[in-house]
């Protein structure tokens, strides 16, 4: 198996593992902050324990040496992990995943501001196409059952927070940010503990909590590995699968109708990003062919 095939399979499994994330939030019978507490705390502990067992404290020391980018990564990741659960509780699953799909737009803007990276004409066109899609979703929140503008704004905050974390990671590319996942999630859990009720989850629901955590751990670990072998455009195309599959899964399992506005707006957002990534991938292949094997 080639490195590209390996990367595609690993990233695909990672994306499929995160698809049920929002569905678990719907199925677990507890307050949003309680679900968020267990989601981020247990995922952080699992990943941190795995790293300590495999590599000791070295990865954590290397991460600590990143300074400000590491701090931004921890805050952005921990904050997005908590806000995601609250957003799903306040608005429809479709709205949340379609809005979060706009993450590359925030990443482009933040990379331009803080890393002085050039925004290409393709990126400007992508931003111009995504914004109307987000506007359609927001407009429809007043017309669609289970949707709200407050939840949509929180989903937008999730997208921006995670984009900030990814931008910080790009500033220190030579350092593994996986320890930051563990630290950010554990600190996120501690931050909301005073407002959570960890033991209020019914006994019959703990299996769902364990499954929820297990899926997120698998996704987090594989997403840290797969993109090493494939391009960001290929990663972007695969990640869009969550935006398509998560609303369908919620529709099938709990009967949550995403509504026509979310479907139209989501199609605009996902379609624009898919076309943008396909263009980037098509442009890269001729360059790779000319360079030949290294």
PyMOL commands that set and color helices and strands:
alter all, ss='L'
color gray80, all
select helices_A, chain A and resi 3-19+21-27+32-55+58-64+68-90+93-100+103-115+121-140+149-171+178-195+198-200+203-226+232-254+260-291
alter helices_A, ss='H'
color red, helices_A
deselect
rebuild
show_as cartoon
